[in-house]
Amino acid sequence: QVQVVESGGGLVQPGGSLRLSCAVSGSIFKIYGMGWYRQAPGKQRELVAIIASGGTTNYIDSVKGRFTISRDNDKNTVVLQMNNLKLEETAVYYCNVQKVVFTTTQRAGYDYWGQGTQVTVSS
């Protein structure tokens, strides 16, 4: 089993910063891609940023230069640092684990999600 737990959401003013963390646990040998998604009220869930196991990152255009995704492979964590937040970025932010290999079986598992953490940008 894989558990994905996000933390760090909250209320922030426009232009402010928040740091989201995601911890992944289980009998995991290796984690491949990890990412952050968000879903605003009435909208579809969208990818915000992803990071490969080797550290390669990709961002949607609207957050480039403001958000930074990073990971610690030893601790099985991924962090999204969000700066200069905008009103329209109010959403529930979700951590996603694309693929893991389990320690005991060496088999792969795919597509694990956390429960989400609310980010509210408001003046």
C-alpha positions as CSV (number, residue, x, y, z in Angstrom):
1,Q,0.0,0.0,0.0
2,V,1.0,3.6,-0.7
3,Q,0.0,6.5,1.5
4,V,0.3,10.1,0.1
5,V,-0.2,12.9,2.6
6,E,-0.1,16.6,1.8
7,S,0.4,19.5,4.2
8,G,1.0,23.2,4.2
9,G,-2.1,24.7,2.7
10,G,-3.8,27.7,4.1
11,L,-4.9,31.3,3.6
12,V,-2.6,33.8,2.1
13,Q,-2.9,37.3,0.6
14,P,-2.2,37.9,-3.1
15,G,1.5,38.2,-3.6
16,G,2.2,35.9,-0.6
17,S,3.9,32.6,-0.4
18,L,3.1,29.1,0.7
19,R,5.1,25.9,0.9
20,L,3.2,22.6,0.2
21,S,4.7,19.3,1.3
22,C,3.9,15.7,0.4
23,A,5.1,12.6,2.2
24,V,4.8,9.2,0.6
25,S,5.0,6.1,2.7
26,G,4.8,2.4,2.2
27,S,7.1,-0.5,1.3
28,I,8.6,1.4,-1.6
29,F,11.9,0.7,-3.3
30,K,11.7,3.6,-5.7
31,I,9.4,6.4,-6.7
32,Y,9.4,7.7,-10.2
33,G,7.6,10.9,-11.3
34,M,5.8,13.0,-8.7
35,G,3.6,16.0,-9.3
36,W,1.3,18.6,-8.0
37,Y,-2.1,19.2,-9.4
38,R,-4.9,21.7,-8.4
39,Q,-8.6,21.9,-8.8
40,A,-10.4,25.2,-8.5
41,P,-14.2,25.3,-7.8
42,G,-16.1,24.4,-10.9
43,K,-13.0,23.6,-12.9
44,Q,-11.2,20.5,-13.9
45,R,-8.1,19.3,-12.1
46,E,-4.9,20.6,-13.8
47,L,-1.3,19.7,-13.6
48,V,0.8,22.4,-12.0
49,A,4.3,20.9,-11.8
50,I,6.1,17.6,-12.1
51,I,9.5,16.3,-11.2
52,A,11.2,13.1,-12.4
53,S,13.2,10.9,-10.1
54,G,16.4,12.4,-11.5
55,G,15.2,15.9,-10.8
56,T,14.0,17.1,-14.2
57,T,11.1,19.5,-13.7
58,N,8.2,20.8,-15.8
59,Y,5.7,23.6,-15.0
60,I,2.6,25.0,-16.6
61,D,3.3,28.4,-18.1
62,S,1.3,30.4,-15.6
63,V,3.5,29.3,-12.7
64,K,6.9,29.4,-14.2
65,G,9.2,31.7,-12.3
66,R,7.0,31.7,-9.3
67,F,6.6,28.0,-8.2
68,T,9.4,25.6,-7.6
69,I,9.0,21.8,-7.2
70,S,11.7,19.8,-5.5
71,R,12.0,16.3,-4.0
72,D,14.0,14.3,-1.5
73,N,14.4,10.8,-2.7
74,D,15.8,9.6,0.6
75,K,12.7,10.8,2.5
76,N,10.2,10.2,-0.3
77,T,8.9,13.7,-0.1
78,V,8.1,16.4,-2.7
79,V,7.7,20.1,-2.0
80,L,6.0,22.8,-4.0
81,Q,7.2,26.3,-3.1
82,M,4.7,28.9,-4.3
83,N,5.6,32.6,-4.4
84,N,3.6,35.6,-5.6
85,L,0.4,33.8,-5.4
86,K,-2.6,35.1,-7.3
87,L,-6.3,35.2,-6.5
88,E,-7.1,32.7,-9.3
89,E,-4.8,30.1,-7.8
90,T,-7.2,29.4,-5.0
91,A,-7.8,25.6,-5.3
92,V,-7.3,22.3,-3.7
93,Y,-3.8,21.1,-4.4
94,Y,-3.1,17.4,-4.8
95,C,0.1,15.5,-4.7
96,N,0.4,12.7,-7.2
97,V,2.8,9.8,-7.4
98,Q,3.0,8.5,-11.0
99,K,4.8,5.2,-10.4
100,V,6.5,3.2,-7.6
101,V,8.3,0.0,-7.3
102,F,7.6,-2.0,-4.2
103,T,10.4,-3.3,-2.1
104,T,9.0,-6.7,-1.3
105,T,7.6,-7.7,-4.7
106,Q,9.6,-5.5,-7.1
107,R,6.4,-4.9,-8.9
108,A,5.2,-1.5,-10.0
109,G,2.2,0.4,-8.8
110,Y,0.7,3.5,-10.6
111,D,-1.1,6.7,-9.9
112,Y,-1.5,7.4,-6.2
113,W,-3.1,10.6,-4.9
114,G,-3.3,12.4,-1.6
115,Q,-6.4,13.8,-0.1
116,G,-5.6,17.4,-1.1
117,T,-4.8,20.5,0.8
118,Q,-6.8,23.8,0.4
119,V,-4.9,26.9,-0.7
120,T,-7.0,30.1,-0.5
121,V,-5.6,33.3,-1.9
122,S,-7.6,36.2,-0.7
123,S,-7.3,39.8,0.4
